[in-house]
Amino acid sequence: MLPSIPQADPARRFARFLPAIHEAIASCLGSGRYILGPAVERFENDFAEYLGASHCVGVASGTDALLLALQAVGIGPGDEVITVALTAAGTAQAILLCGAQPCFVDVDPLTRCMDPKAAVAAITTRTAAILPVHLYGQPADMSALVEIAKRYGLALIEDCAQAHGAHIAGRKLGTFGQAAAFSLYPTKNLGAPGDAGAVICSDPATATRLRALRSYGWEDGSRISSLTAGNSRLDALHATVLSVLLPHLDEHNQERRHLARAYFSALQDLPFGLPPDDEGAVYHQFALTCEKQEQLRLHLSARGISTAIHYTPPLHLQPAFMGKEQDALPVTESLARTLLSLPIQPEVAWPHLDYIIKSITTWG
Ligand SMILES: *Cc1c(COP(=O)(O)O)cnc(C)c1O
């Protein structure tokens, strides 16, 4: 019988920790504190400590995390923000939502993350920030990007939505810029059973601004609005579930690395482009490049294996983001045409690893 292997399935991760999750939810329901309060503070403190950061502010989604991070460091109308087009829509929507203009630059063909030379070439008098994405959990070239931000006086905001626990020589991603945004969407390496996100920063004044920005502009527990802001709080129920999963994040990422190694050794001599073998990466996705992307996708689908394409069309070719005159992005466009994400969530991929590998190696 044909197996049915989803590309990702968060329900199987929650199932693995179900008794602890049930207990945490029951305790939150009984506590009477559903909005901010101790459950949210506990997750914020634990996640900041895990990352080696000073402050974590829980918010309602990854997109809101990016928006509030940009606003908290002072990005707004008239500003340009340099980012990539090979990413989720939320990255660039956050830039538009704060009133700024995304300026898309090309990526490096090996890391698939922002090409620092392209970032420098895109700097104008309006550039206010650089927003790199650690795509698929692979660290972007932060030593170059930190240096560029410093040299040109730009803010540096990391999009860590796919990089929970990833590091460069032991230093966790999310600690390299003025602020970093995490999505805690169900399928992410650390995910809630619903929408959730977090902003990381080191400066206490930025943290205070972020807390005001997520809750009606109220500062320091007062009920006085000091700035324009909506409601973008992390729910206490989600925070309790995240606190159950956080202690297992490293182990979970290690399982993803083992799966990536298995893919590397099985696929390295075949005509595919593979991601870097990086001990600091957390393999949110394992995406190979294949000239016959659609044929491989259909072949695997016929064998019951779901794959995904992240991301096509790239953002610079989508109507919402076509405001500014934009150069072609040849590497981005070529990757978008050829990338295919295999199953790598451990609960989904482990039981079928040999079958998935055999289905690829015997293709064509
Ligand atoms: C998931 C994701 C986002 C958006 O996060 P949401 O929680 O869905 O709003 C932003 N950037 C990247 C790179 C993502 O993967």
Ligand as a Chemical Component Dictionary entry (heavy atoms), coordinates in Angstrom:
data_LIG
# 
_chem_comp.id                   LIG 
_chem_comp.type                 NON-POLYMER 
_chem_comp.pdbx_formal_charge   0 
_chem_comp.three_letter_code    LIG 
# 
loop_
_chem_comp_atom.comp_id 
_chem_comp_atom.atom_id 
_chem_comp_atom.alt_atom_id 
_chem_comp_atom.type_symbol 
_chem_comp_atom.charge 
_chem_comp_atom.model_Cartn_x 
_chem_comp_atom.model_Cartn_y 
_chem_comp_atom.model_Cartn_z 
_chem_comp_atom.pdbx_ordinal 
LIG C1 C1 C 0 6.819  31.885 8.792  1  
LIG C2 C2 C 0 7.644  33.016 8.333  2  
LIG C3 C3 C 0 7.273  34.362 8.519  3  
LIG C4 C4 C 0 5.906  34.763 8.998  4  
LIG O1 O1 O 0 5.552  34.236 10.216 5  
LIG P1 P1 P 0 3.979  34.139 10.617 6  
LIG O2 O2 O 0 4.035  33.599 12.004 7  
LIG O3 O3 O 0 3.352  33.177 9.643  8  
LIG O4 O4 O 0 3.401  35.483 10.522 9  
LIG C5 C5 C 0 8.166  35.352 8.184  10 
LIG N1 N1 N 0 9.363  35.062 7.662  11 
LIG C6 C6 C 0 9.751  33.787 7.415  12 
LIG C7 C7 C 0 11.099 33.527 6.840  13 
LIG C8 C8 C 0 8.896  32.725 7.734  14 
LIG O5 O5 O 0 9.291  31.474 7.486  15 
# 
loop_
_chem_comp_bond.comp_id 
_chem_comp_bond.atom_id_1 
_chem_comp_bond.atom_id_2 
_chem_comp_bond.value_order 
_chem_comp_bond.pdbx_ordinal 
LIG C1 C2 SING 1  
LIG C2 C3 SING 2  
LIG C2 C8 DOUB 3  
LIG C3 C4 SING 4  
LIG C3 C5 DOUB 5  
LIG C4 O1 SING 6  
LIG O1 P1 SING 7  
LIG P1 O2 DOUB 8  
LIG P1 O3 SING 9  
LIG P1 O4 SING 10 
LIG C5 N1 SING 11 
LIG N1 C6 DOUB 12 
LIG C6 C7 SING 13 
LIG C6 C8 SING 14 
LIG C8 O5 SING 15 
# 
